[in-house]
Amino acid sequence: MGLAAMIIGIVAVILGIIPGCGLVFGLPPAIVGLILGIVDVKNKSKAKQPKGMGMAGVVLNAVAIVFIILWTLIFATATVVTKPVIVDINVPSPSIERSIDE
């Protein structure tokens, strides 16, 4: 389970970097990978075995989740802030309309 958590974490981080892809395709695997990593660390702790891959999976998936949420918030904020500017660009100014009419 530790190896699976680590691989899922790597994939989730890569998917999280792609704008618009992270929330849909990156977040669910990151949550599953985080759960797998936590379960693996608990099982390995009880059995007194090395838990390096499980810890790597937990860290990678946690970083992926935080990154995906921050990246989504950044793009949502950018969309809200730039939408009025884009709308204003499409509205012709009165001076341009007067020069077209003449």
GUSE-202081 format. One record per residue: x, y, z of N, C-alpha, C, O, CB in turn; residue in one letter; residue number from 1. Coordinates in steps of 0.2 Angstrom, whole numbers, plus 5000, padded with zeros to 4 digits. Glycine has a CB too. Example, Ala and Ser with C-alpha at 12.3 -4.5 7.8 and 13.67 -1.06 7.14 Angstrom:
BEGIN
n.px=5066&n.py=4972&n.pz=5039&ca.px=5062&ca.py=4978&ca.pz=5039&c.px=5066&c.py=4984&c.pz=5039&o.px=5071&o.py=4983&o.pz=5042&cb.px=5057&cb.py=4978&cb.pz=5045&code=A&pos=1
n.px=5064&n.py=4989&n.pz=5035&ca.px=5068&ca.py=4995&ca.pz=5036&c.px=5064&c.py=5000&c.pz=5039&o.px=5067&o.py=5006&o.pz=5040&cb.px=5070&cb.py=4997&cb.pz=5029&code=S&pos=2
This chain:
BEGIN
n.px=5004&n.py=4994&n.pz=5000&ca.px=5000&ca.py=5000&ca.pz=5000&c.px=5004&c.py=5006&c.pz=5000&o.px=5002&o.py=5011&o.pz=4997&cb.px=4995&cb.py=5000&cb.pz=5006&code=M&pos=1
n.px=5010&n.py=5006&n.pz=5003&ca.px=5014&ca.py=5012&ca.pz=5003&c.px=5017&c.py=5014&c.pz=4996&o.px=5017&o.py=5020&o.pz=4995&cb.px=5020&cb.py=5011&cb.pz=5008&code=G&pos=2
n.px=5019&n.py=5009&n.pz=4992&ca.px=5021&ca.py=5010&ca.pz=4985&c.px=5015&c.py=5013&c.pz=4981&o.px=5016&o.py=5018&o.pz=4977&cb.px=5023&cb.py=5004&cb.pz=4982&code=L&pos=3
n.px=5009&n.py=5011&n.pz=4982&ca.px=5003&ca.py=5013&ca.pz=4979&c.px=5002&c.py=5020&c.pz=4981&o.px=5000&o.py=5025&o.pz=4976&cb.px=4997&cb.py=5009&cb.pz=4980&code=A&pos=4
n.px=5002&n.py=5022&n.pz=4987&ca.px=5001&ca.py=5029&ca.pz=4989&c.px=5006&c.py=5034&c.pz=4987&o.px=5005&o.py=5039&o.pz=4985&cb.px=5002&cb.py=5029&cb.pz=4997&code=A&pos=5
n.px=5013&n.py=5031&n.pz=4986&ca.px=5018&ca.py=5036&ca.pz=4983&c.px=5017&c.py=5037&c.pz=4976&o.px=5017&o.py=5043&o.pz=4974&cb.px=5025&cb.py=5032&cb.pz=4985&code=M&pos=6
n.px=5015&n.py=5032&n.pz=4972&ca.px=5014&ca.py=5033&ca.pz=4965&c.px=5008&c.py=5037&c.pz=4964&o.px=5008&o.py=5042&o.pz=4960&cb.px=5013&cb.py=5026&cb.pz=4962&code=I&pos=7
n.px=5002&n.py=5036&n.pz=4968&ca.px=4997&ca.py=5040&ca.pz=4967&c.px=4998&c.py=5047&c.pz=4969&o.px=4996&o.py=5052&o.pz=4966&cb.px=4991&cb.py=5038&cb.pz=4971&code=I&pos=8
n.px=5002&n.py=5048&n.pz=4974&ca.px=5004&ca.py=5055&ca.pz=4976&c.px=5008&c.py=5059&c.pz=4970&o.px=5007&o.py=5065&o.pz=4969&cb.px=5009&cb.py=5055&cb.pz=4982&code=G&pos=9
n.px=5013&n.py=5055&n.pz=4967&ca.px=5017&ca.py=5058&ca.pz=4961&c.px=5012&c.py=5060&c.pz=4956&o.px=5012&o.py=5065&o.pz=4953&cb.px=5022&cb.py=5053&cb.pz=4959&code=I&pos=10
n.px=5007&n.py=5055&n.pz=4954&ca.px=5002&ca.py=5057&ca.pz=4949&c.px=4998&c.py=5063&c.pz=4950&o.px=4996&o.py=5067&o.pz=4946&cb.px=4998&cb.py=5051&cb.pz=4947&code=V&pos=11
n.px=4996&n.py=5063&n.pz=4957&ca.px=4991&ca.py=5068&ca.pz=4959&c.px=4995&c.py=5075&c.pz=4959&o.px=4992&o.py=5080&o.pz=4957&cb.px=4989&cb.py=5067&cb.pz=4966&code=A&pos=12
n.px=5001&n.py=5075&n.pz=4960&ca.px=5005&ca.py=5082&ca.pz=4960&c.px=5006&c.py=5084&c.pz=4953&o.px=5005&o.py=5090&o.pz=4951&cb.px=5012&cb.py=5081&cb.pz=4963&code=V&pos=13
n.px=5007&n.py=5079&n.pz=4948&ca.px=5008&ca.py=5081&ca.pz=4941&c.px=5001&c.py=5083&c.pz=4938&o.px=5001&o.py=5088&o.pz=4935&cb.px=5010&cb.py=5075&cb.pz=4937&code=I&pos=14
n.px=4995&n.py=5080&n.pz=4940&ca.px=4989&ca.py=5082&ca.pz=4938&c.px=4987&c.py=5089&c.pz=4941&o.px=4983&o.py=5093&o.pz=4938&cb.px=4984&cb.py=5077&cb.pz=4939&code=L&pos=15
n.px=4989&n.py=5090&n.pz=4947&ca.px=4987&ca.py=5096&ca.pz=4950&c.px=4991&c.py=5102&c.pz=4947&o.px=4988&o.py=5108&o.pz=4948&cb.px=4989&cb.py=5096&cb.pz=4958&code=G&pos=16
n.px=4996&n.py=5101&n.pz=4944&ca.px=5000&ca.py=5107&ca.pz=4941&c.px=4996&c.py=5109&c.pz=4934&o.px=4996&o.py=5115&o.pz=4933&cb.px=5007&cb.py=5105&cb.pz=4939&code=I&pos=17
n.px=4992&n.py=5105&n.pz=4931&ca.px=4989&ca.py=5107&ca.pz=4925&c.px=4982&c.py=5111&c.pz=4927&o.px=4978&o.py=5108&o.pz=4931&cb.px=4987&cb.py=5100&cb.pz=4921&code=I&pos=18
n.px=4982&n.py=5117&n.pz=4925&ca.px=4976&ca.py=5121&ca.pz=4927&c.px=4969&c.py=5118&c.pz=4924&o.px=4969&o.py=5116&o.pz=4919&cb.px=4977&cb.py=5128&cb.pz=4924&code=P&pos=19
n.px=4964&n.py=5118&n.pz=4929&ca.px=4958&ca.py=5115&ca.pz=4927&c.px=4957&c.py=5107&c.pz=4927&o.px=4952&o.py=5105&o.pz=4927&cb.px=4956&cb.py=5117&cb.pz=4920&code=G&pos=20
n.px=4963&n.py=5104&n.pz=4928&ca.px=4963&ca.py=5097&ca.pz=4928&c.px=4964&c.py=5094&c.pz=4935&o.px=4961&o.py=5089&o.pz=4937&cb.px=4969&cb.py=5094&cb.pz=4924&code=C&pos=21
n.px=4967&n.py=5098&n.pz=4939&ca.px=4968&ca.py=5096&ca.pz=4946&c.px=4962&c.py=5094&c.pz=4950&o.px=4962&o.py=5089&o.pz=4954&cb.px=4972&cb.py=5101&cb.pz=4950&code=G&pos=22
n.px=4957&n.py=5099&n.pz=4950&ca.px=4951&ca.py=5098&ca.pz=4955&c.px=4947&c.py=5092&c.pz=4953&o.px=4945&o.py=5089&o.pz=4957&cb.px=4947&cb.py=5104&cb.pz=4954&code=L&pos=23
n.px=4947&n.py=5090&n.pz=4946&ca.px=4943&ca.py=5085&ca.pz=4944&c.px=4947&c.py=5078&c.pz=4944&o.px=4944&o.py=5073&o.pz=4946&cb.px=4940&cb.py=5086&cb.pz=4937&code=V&pos=24
n.px=4953&n.py=5078&n.pz=4941&ca.px=4956&ca.py=5072&ca.pz=4940&c.px=4962&c.py=5071&c.pz=4945&o.px=4965&o.py=5066&o.pz=4946&cb.px=4959&cb.py=5072&cb.pz=4933&code=F&pos=25
n.px=4964&n.py=5076&n.pz=4949&ca.px=4969&ca.py=5076&ca.pz=4954&c.px=4967&c.py=5075&c.pz=4961&o.px=4971&o.py=5072&o.pz=4965&cb.px=4974&cb.py=5082&cb.pz=4953&code=G&pos=26
n.px=4962&n.py=5078&n.pz=4963&ca.px=4960&ca.py=5078&ca.pz=4970&c.px=4957&c.py=5071&c.pz=4972&o.px=4959&o.py=5069&o.pz=4978&cb.px=4954&cb.py=5083&cb.pz=4971&code=L&pos=27
n.px=4953&n.py=5068&n.pz=4969&ca.px=4951&ca.py=5062&ca.pz=4971&c.px=4956&c.py=5056&c.pz=4972&o.px=4956&o.py=5053&o.pz=4977&cb.px=4945&cb.py=5059&cb.pz=4966&code=P&pos=28
n.px=4961&n.py=5056&n.pz=4967&ca.px=4966&ca.py=5051&ca.pz=4968&c.px=4971&c.py=5053&c.pz=4974&o.px=4973&o.py=5049&o.pz=4978&cb.px=4970&cb.py=5050&cb.pz=4962&code=P&pos=29
n.px=4972&n.py=5060&n.pz=4975&ca.px=4976&ca.py=5062&ca.pz=4981&c.px=4973&c.py=5060&c.pz=4987&o.px=4976&o.py=5058&o.pz=4992&cb.px=4977&cb.py=5070&cb.pz=4980&code=A&pos=30
n.px=4966&n.py=5061&n.pz=4988&ca.px=4963&ca.py=5059&ca.pz=4994&c.px=4963&c.py=5051&c.pz=4995&o.px=4965&o.py=5049&o.pz=5001&cb.px=4955&cb.py=5061&cb.pz=4994&code=I&pos=31
n.px=4962&n.py=5047&n.pz=4990&ca.px=4963&ca.py=5040&ca.pz=4991&c.px=4970&c.py=5038&c.pz=4992&o.px=4971&o.py=5034&o.pz=4997&cb.px=4961&cb.py=5036&cb.pz=4984&code=V&pos=32
n.px=4975&n.py=5041&n.pz=4989&ca.px=4982&ca.py=5040&ca.pz=4991&c.px=4984&c.py=5042&c.pz=4998&o.px=4988&o.py=5039&o.pz=5001&cb.px=4987&cb.py=5044&cb.pz=4986&code=G&pos=33
n.px=4981&n.py=5048&n.pz=5000&ca.px=4982&ca.py=5050&ca.pz=5007&c.px=4980&c.py=5044&c.pz=5012&o.px=4983&o.py=5043&o.pz=5017&cb.px=4979&cb.py=5056&cb.pz=5009&code=L&pos=34
n.px=4974&n.py=5042&n.pz=5011&ca.px=4971&ca.py=5037&ca.pz=5015&c.px=4975&c.py=5030&c.pz=5015&o.px=4976&o.py=5027&o.pz=5020&cb.px=4964&cb.py=5035&cb.pz=5013&code=I&pos=35
n.px=4977&n.py=5028&n.pz=5009&ca.px=4982&ca.py=5022&ca.pz=5008&c.px=4988&c.py=5023&c.pz=5012&o.px=4990&o.py=5019&o.pz=5015&cb.px=4983&cb.py=5021&cb.pz=5001&code=L&pos=36
n.px=4991&n.py=5029&n.pz=5011&ca.px=4997&ca.py=5030&ca.pz=5015&c.px=4997&c.py=5030&c.pz=5023&o.px=5001&o.py=5028&o.pz=5026&cb.px=5000&cb.py=5037&cb.pz=5013&code=G&pos=37
n.px=4991&n.py=5033&n.pz=5025&ca.px=4990&ca.py=5033&ca.pz=5032&c.px=4989&c.py=5026&c.pz=5035&o.px=4992&o.py=5024&o.pz=5040&cb.px=4984&cb.py=5038&cb.pz=5034&code=I&pos=38
n.px=4985&n.py=5022&n.pz=5031&ca.px=4984&ca.py=5015&ca.pz=5033&c.px=4990&c.py=5011&c.pz=5033&o.px=4991&o.py=5007&o.pz=5037&cb.px=4978&cb.py=5012&cb.pz=5028&code=V&pos=39
n.px=4994&n.py=5012&n.pz=5028&ca.px=5001&ca.py=5009&ca.pz=5027&c.px=5005&c.py=5011&c.pz=5033&o.px=5009&o.py=5006&o.pz=5036&cb.px=5004&cb.py=5010&cb.pz=5021&code=D&pos=40
n.px=5006&n.py=5017&n.pz=5035&ca.px=5010&ca.py=5019&ca.pz=5040&c.px=5008&c.py=5016&c.pz=5047&o.px=5012&o.py=5014&o.pz=5051&cb.px=5010&cb.py=5027&cb.pz=5041&code=V&pos=41
n.px=5001&n.py=5016&n.pz=5048&ca.px=4999&ca.py=5013&ca.pz=5054&c.px=5000&c.py=5005&c.pz=5054&o.px=5002&o.py=5003&o.pz=5060&cb.px=4991&cb.py=5014&cb.pz=5055&code=K&pos=42
n.px=4999&n.py=5002&n.pz=5049&ca.px=5000&ca.py=4994&ca.pz=5049&c.px=5008&c.py=4993&c.pz=5050&o.px=5010&o.py=4988&o.pz=5053&cb.px=4998&cb.py=4991&cb.pz=5042&code=N&pos=43
n.px=5012&n.py=4997&n.pz=5046&ca.px=5019&ca.py=4996&ca.pz=5047&c.px=5022&c.py=4998&c.pz=5054&o.px=5026&o.py=4994&o.pz=5057&cb.px=5023&cb.py=5000&cb.pz=5042&code=K&pos=44
n.px=5019&n.py=5002&n.pz=5057&ca.px=5021&ca.py=5004&ca.pz=5064&c.px=5019&c.py=4999&c.pz=5069&o.px=5023&o.py=4997&o.pz=5073&cb.px=5017&cb.py=5011&cb.pz=5066&code=S&pos=45
n.px=5013&n.py=4995&n.pz=5068&ca.px=5011&ca.py=4990&ca.pz=5072&c.px=5016&c.py=4984&c.pz=5071&o.px=5018&o.py=4980&o.pz=5076&cb.px=5004&cb.py=4988&cb.pz=5071&code=K&pos=46
n.px=5018&n.py=4983&n.pz=5065&ca.px=5022&ca.py=4977&ca.pz=5064&c.px=5030&c.py=4979&c.pz=5064&o.px=5034&o.py=4974&o.pz=5063&cb.px=5021&cb.py=4975&cb.pz=5056&code=A&pos=47
n.px=5031&n.py=4985&n.pz=5067&ca.px=5038&ca.py=4987&ca.pz=5067&c.px=5043&c.py=4986&c.pz=5061&o.px=5048&o.py=4984&o.pz=5061&cb.px=5042&cb.py=4983&cb.pz=5073&code=K&pos=48
n.px=5040&n.py=4988&n.pz=5055&ca.px=5043&ca.py=4988&ca.pz=5049&c.px=5044&c.py=4995&c.pz=5047&o.px=5041&o.py=4999&o.pz=5049&cb.px=5039&cb.py=4984&cb.pz=5044&code=Q&pos=49
n.px=5049&n.py=4995&n.pz=5042&ca.px=5050&ca.py=5002&ca.pz=5039&c.px=5044&c.py=5005&c.pz=5036&o.px=5041&o.py=5002&o.pz=5032&cb.px=5056&cb.py=5002&cb.pz=5034&code=P&pos=50
n.px=5043&n.py=5011&n.pz=5037&ca.px=5037&ca.py=5014&ca.pz=5034&c.px=5039&c.py=5020&c.pz=5029&o.px=5035&o.py=5025&o.pz=5029&cb.px=5033&cb.py=5017&cb.pz=5040&code=K&pos=51
n.px=5044&n.py=5020&n.pz=5026&ca.px=5047&ca.py=5026&ca.pz=5022&c.px=5042&c.py=5027&c.pz=5016&o.px=5040&o.py=5033&o.pz=5015&cb.px=5053&cb.py=5024&cb.pz=5019&code=G&pos=52
n.px=5040&n.py=5022&n.pz=5012&ca.px=5036&ca.py=5023&ca.pz=5007&c.px=5029&c.py=5026&c.pz=5009&o.px=5026&o.py=5030&o.pz=5005&cb.px=5035&cb.py=5017&cb.pz=5002&code=M&pos=53
n.px=5026&n.py=5023&n.pz=5014&ca.px=5020&ca.py=5026&ca.pz=5016&c.px=5020&c.py=5033&c.pz=5018&o.px=5016&o.py=5037&o.pz=5017&cb.px=5017&cb.py=5021&cb.pz=5022&code=G&pos=54
n.px=5026&n.py=5035&n.pz=5022&ca.px=5026&ca.py=5042&ca.pz=5024&c.px=5027&c.py=5046&c.pz=5017&o.px=5025&o.py=5052&o.pz=5017&cb.px=5032&cb.py=5043&cb.pz=5028&code=M&pos=55
n.px=5031&n.py=5044&n.pz=5013&ca.px=5032&ca.py=5048&ca.pz=5006&c.px=5025&c.py=5048&c.pz=5003&o.px=5024&o.py=5054&o.pz=5000&cb.px=5037&cb.py=5044&cb.pz=5002&code=A&pos=56
n.px=5021&n.py=5043&n.pz=5003&ca.px=5014&ca.py=5044&ca.pz=5000&c.px=5010&c.py=5049&c.pz=5004&o.px=5006&o.py=5053&o.pz=5001&cb.px=5011&cb.py=5037&cb.pz=5000&code=G&pos=57
n.px=5010&n.py=5049&n.pz=5010&ca.px=5006&ca.py=5054&ca.pz=5014&c.px=5009&c.py=5061&c.pz=5013&o.px=5004&o.py=5065&o.pz=5012&cb.px=5007&cb.py=5052&cb.pz=5022&code=V&pos=58
n.px=5015&n.py=5062&n.pz=5013&ca.px=5018&ca.py=5069&ca.pz=5011&c.px=5016&c.py=5071&c.pz=5004&o.px=5014&o.py=5076&o.pz=5003&cb.px=5025&cb.py=5069&cb.pz=5012&code=V&pos=59
n.px=5017&n.py=5067&n.pz=4999&ca.px=5016&ca.py=5068&ca.pz=4992&c.px=5008&c.py=5070&c.pz=4991&o.px=5006&o.py=5075&o.pz=4988&cb.px=5018&cb.py=5063&cb.pz=4988&code=L&pos=60
n.px=5004&n.py=5066&n.pz=4994&ca.px=4997&ca.py=5067&ca.pz=4993&c.px=4994&c.py=5073&c.pz=4997&o.px=4990&o.py=5077&o.pz=4995&cb.px=4993&cb.py=5061&cb.pz=4995&code=N&pos=61
n.px=4997&n.py=5074&n.pz=5003&ca.px=4995&ca.py=5080&ca.pz=5007&c.px=4997&c.py=5087&c.pz=5003&o.px=4994&o.py=5091&o.pz=5002&cb.px=4998&cb.py=5080&cb.pz=5014&code=A&pos=62
n.px=5004&n.py=5086&n.pz=5000&ca.px=5006&ca.py=5092&ca.pz=4996&c.px=5002&c.py=5093&c.pz=4990&o.px=5000&o.py=5099&o.pz=4988&cb.px=5013&cb.py=5091&cb.pz=4994&code=V&pos=63
n.px=5000&n.py=5087&n.pz=4987&ca.px=4996&ca.py=5088&ca.pz=4981&c.px=4989&c.py=5091&c.pz=4982&o.px=4986&o.py=5095&o.pz=4979&cb.px=4995&cb.py=5081&cb.pz=4978&code=A&pos=64
n.px=4986&n.py=5089&n.pz=4988&ca.px=4979&ca.py=5092&ca.pz=4990&c.px=4980&c.py=5099&c.pz=4991&o.px=4976&o.py=5103&o.pz=4989&cb.px=4977&cb.py=5088&cb.pz=4996&code=I&pos=65
n.px=4985&n.py=5101&n.pz=4995&ca.px=4986&ca.py=5108&ca.pz=4996&c.px=4987&c.py=5112&c.pz=4990&o.px=4984&o.py=5118&o.pz=4989&cb.px=4991&cb.py=5110&cb.pz=5001&code=V&pos=66
n.px=4991&n.py=5110&n.pz=4986&ca.px=4993&ca.py=5113&ca.pz=4979&c.px=4987&c.py=5114&c.pz=4975&o.px=4986&o.py=5119&o.pz=4972&cb.px=4999&cb.py=5109&cb.pz=4976&code=F&pos=67
n.px=4983&n.py=5108&n.pz=4974&ca.px=4977&ca.py=5109&ca.pz=4970&c.px=4972&c.py=5114&c.pz=4973&o.px=4969&o.py=5117&o.pz=4969&cb.px=4974&cb.py=5102&cb.pz=4970&code=I&pos=68
n.px=4971&n.py=5114&n.pz=4979&ca.px=4966&ca.py=5119&ca.pz=4982&c.px=4969&c.py=5126&c.pz=4981&o.px=4965&o.py=5130&o.pz=4979&cb.px=4965&cb.py=5118&cb.pz=4990&code=I&pos=69
n.px=4975&n.py=5127&n.pz=4982&ca.px=4978&ca.py=5134&ca.pz=4981&c.px=4978&c.py=5136&c.pz=4974&o.px=4976&o.py=5142&o.pz=4972&cb.px=4985&cb.py=5134&cb.pz=4984&code=L&pos=70
n.px=4980&n.py=5131&n.pz=4969&ca.px=4980&ca.py=5133&ca.pz=4962&c.px=4973&c.py=5134&c.pz=4960&o.px=4972&o.py=5139&o.pz=4956&cb.px=4983&cb.py=5127&cb.pz=4958&code=W&pos=71
n.px=4968&n.py=5131&n.pz=4962&ca.px=4961&ca.py=5132&ca.pz=4960&c.px=4959&c.py=5139&c.pz=4963&o.px=4955&o.py=5143&o.pz=4959&cb.px=4956&cb.py=5126&cb.pz=4963&code=T&pos=72
n.px=4960&n.py=5141&n.pz=4969&ca.px=4959&ca.py=5147&ca.pz=4972&c.px=4962&c.py=5153&c.pz=4968&o.px=4959&o.py=5158&o.pz=4967&cb.px=4960&cb.py=5148&cb.pz=4979&code=L&pos=73
n.px=4968&n.py=5152&n.pz=4966&ca.px=4972&ca.py=5157&ca.pz=4962&c.px=4968&c.py=5158&c.pz=4955&o.px=4967&o.py=5164&o.pz=4953&cb.px=4979&cb.py=5155&cb.pz=4961&code=I&pos=74
n.px=4966&n.py=5153&n.pz=4952&ca.px=4963&ca.py=5153&ca.pz=4945&c.px=4956&c.py=5156&c.pz=4946&o.px=4954&o.py=5160&o.pz=4942&cb.px=4963&cb.py=5147&cb.pz=4942&code=F&pos=75
n.px=4953&n.py=5154&n.pz=4951&ca.px=4946&ca.py=5157&ca.pz=4952&c.px=4946&c.py=5164&c.pz=4954&o.px=4942&o.py=5168&o.pz=4951&cb.px=4942&cb.py=5153&cb.pz=4958&code=A&pos=76
n.px=4951&n.py=5166&n.pz=4958&ca.px=4952&ca.py=5174&ca.pz=4959&c.px=4954&c.py=5177&c.pz=4953&o.px=4951&o.py=5183&o.pz=4952&cb.px=4957&cb.py=5175&cb.pz=4965&code=T&pos=77
n.px=4958&n.py=5175&n.pz=4949&ca.px=4960&ca.py=5178&ca.pz=4943&c.px=4954&c.py=5179&c.pz=4938&o.px=4954&o.py=5184&o.pz=4934&cb.px=4966&cb.py=5174&cb.pz=4939&code=A&pos=78
n.px=4950&n.py=5174&n.pz=4938&ca.px=4944&ca.py=5174&ca.pz=4933&c.px=4939&c.py=5179&c.pz=4936&o.px=4937&o.py=5183&o.pz=4932&cb.px=4941&cb.py=5167&cb.pz=4933&code=T&pos=79
n.px=4938&n.py=5180&n.pz=4942&ca.px=4934&ca.py=5185&ca.pz=4945&c.px=4936&c.py=5192&c.pz=4944&o.px=4933&o.py=5196&o.pz=4942&cb.px=4932&cb.py=5183&cb.pz=4952&code=V&pos=80
n.px=4943&n.py=5193&n.pz=4945&ca.px=4946&ca.py=5199&ca.pz=4944&c.px=4946&c.py=5202&c.pz=4937&o.px=4945&o.py=5208&o.pz=4936&cb.px=4953&cb.py=5199&cb.pz=4947&code=V&pos=81
n.px=4948&n.py=5197&n.pz=4932&ca.px=4949&ca.py=5199&ca.pz=4925&c.px=4942&c.py=5199&c.pz=4921&o.px=4942&o.py=5202&o.pz=4916&cb.px=4954&cb.py=5195&cb.pz=4922&code=T&pos=82
n.px=4937&n.py=5196&n.pz=4924&ca.px=4930&ca.py=5196&ca.pz=4920&c.px=4928&c.py=5203&c.pz=4918&o.px=4926&o.py=5204&o.pz=4913&cb.px=4925&cb.py=5192&cb.pz=4924&code=K&pos=83
n.px=4928&n.py=5208&n.pz=4923&ca.px=4925&ca.py=5215&ca.pz=4921&c.px=4930&c.py=5218&c.pz=4916&o.px=4927&o.py=5222&o.pz=4912&cb.px=4925&cb.py=5219&cb.pz=4927&code=P&pos=84
n.px=4936&n.py=5217&n.pz=4916&ca.px=4940&ca.py=5220&ca.pz=4911&c.px=4939&c.py=5217&c.pz=4904&o.px=4939&o.py=5221&o.pz=4899&cb.px=4948&cb.py=5218&cb.pz=4913&code=V&pos=85
n.px=4938&n.py=5210&n.pz=4904&ca.px=4936&ca.py=5207&ca.pz=4897&c.px=4929&c.py=5210&c.pz=4895&o.px=4929&o.py=5211&o.pz=4889&cb.px=4936&cb.py=5200&cb.pz=4898&code=I&pos=86
n.px=4924&n.py=5211&n.pz=4899&ca.px=4918&ca.py=5213&ca.pz=4897&c.px=4919&c.py=5220&c.pz=4895&o.px=4915&o.py=5222&o.pz=4890&cb.px=4913&cb.py=5213&cb.pz=4903&code=V&pos=87
n.px=4923&n.py=5225&n.pz=4898&ca.px=4924&ca.py=5231&ca.pz=4896&c.px=4927&c.py=5232&c.pz=4889&o.px=4926&o.py=5237&o.pz=4885&cb.px=4928&cb.py=5235&cb.pz=4901&code=D&pos=88
n.px=4931&n.py=5227&n.pz=4887&ca.px=4935&ca.py=5227&ca.pz=4881&c.px=4930&c.py=5226&c.pz=4875&o.px=4931&o.py=5229&o.pz=4870&cb.px=4940&cb.py=5222&cb.pz=4881&code=I&pos=89
n.px=4925&n.py=5222&n.pz=4876&ca.px=4920&ca.py=5220&ca.pz=4871&c.px=4915&c.py=5226&c.pz=4870&o.px=4911&o.py=5226&o.pz=4865&cb.px=4917&cb.py=5214&cb.pz=4873&code=N&pos=90
n.px=4914&n.py=5231&n.pz=4875&ca.px=4909&ca.py=5236&ca.pz=4874&c.px=4913&c.py=5242&c.pz=4871&o.px=4918&o.py=5245&o.pz=4873&cb.px=4906&cb.py=5238&cb.pz=4881&code=V&pos=91
n.px=4910&n.py=5244&n.pz=4865&ca.px=4914&ca.py=5250&ca.pz=4861&c.px=4913&c.py=5256&c.pz=4865&o.px=4907&o.py=5257&o.pz=4868&cb.px=4911&cb.py=5250&cb.pz=4854&code=P&pos=92
n.px=4917&n.py=5261&n.pz=4865&ca.px=4917&ca.py=5267&ca.pz=4868&c.px=4913&c.py=5272&c.pz=4864&o.px=4912&o.py=5271&o.pz=4858&cb.px=4924&cb.py=5270&cb.pz=4870&code=S&pos=93
n.px=4910&n.py=5277&n.pz=4867&ca.px=4906&ca.py=5282&ca.pz=4863&c.px=4910&c.py=5285&c.pz=4858&o.px=4907&o.py=5287&o.pz=4852&cb.px=4902&cb.py=5287&cb.pz=4867&code=P&pos=94
n.px=4916&n.py=5287&n.pz=4859&ca.px=4920&ca.py=5290&ca.pz=4854&c.px=4921&c.py=5286&c.pz=4848&o.px=4922&o.py=5289&o.pz=4842&cb.px=4927&cb.py=5292&cb.pz=4857&code=S&pos=95
n.px=4922&n.py=5280&n.pz=4849&ca.px=4923&ca.py=5275&ca.pz=4843&c.px=4917&c.py=5275&c.pz=4839&o.px=4917&o.py=5275&o.pz=4833&cb.px=4925&cb.py=5268&cb.pz=4845&code=I&pos=96
n.px=4911&n.py=5275&n.pz=4842&ca.px=4904&ca.py=5275&ca.pz=4839&c.px=4903&c.py=5281&c.pz=4835&o.px=4901&o.py=5280&o.pz=4829&cb.px=4899&cb.py=5273&cb.pz=4844&code=E&pos=97
n.px=4905&n.py=5287&n.pz=4838&ca.px=4905&ca.py=5293&ca.pz=4834&c.px=4909&c.py=5293&c.pz=4828&o.px=4907&o.py=5296&o.pz=4822&cb.px=4906&cb.py=5299&cb.pz=4838&code=R&pos=98
n.px=4915&n.py=5291&n.pz=4828&ca.px=4920&ca.py=5291&ca.pz=4823&c.px=4917&c.py=5286&c.pz=4817&o.px=4918&o.py=5287&o.pz=4811&cb.px=4927&cb.py=5289&cb.pz=4825&code=S&pos=99
n.px=4914&n.py=5280&n.pz=4819&ca.px=4911&ca.py=5276&ca.pz=4814&c.px=4905&c.py=5279&c.pz=4811&o.px=4905&o.py=5278&o.pz=4805&cb.px=4909&cb.py=5269&cb.pz=4818&code=I&pos=100
n.px=4901&n.py=5282&n.pz=4814&ca.px=4895&ca.py=5285&ca.pz=4811&c.px=4897&c.py=5291&c.pz=4806&o.px=4893&o.py=5292&o.pz=4802&cb.px=4891&cb.py=5288&cb.pz=4817&code=D&pos=101
n.px=4903&n.py=5294&n.pz=4807&ca.px=4905&ca.py=5300&ca.pz=4803&c.px=4907&c.py=5297&c.pz=4797&o.px=4909&o.py=5301&o.pz=4793&cb.px=4909&cb.py=5305&cb.pz=4807&code=E&pos=102
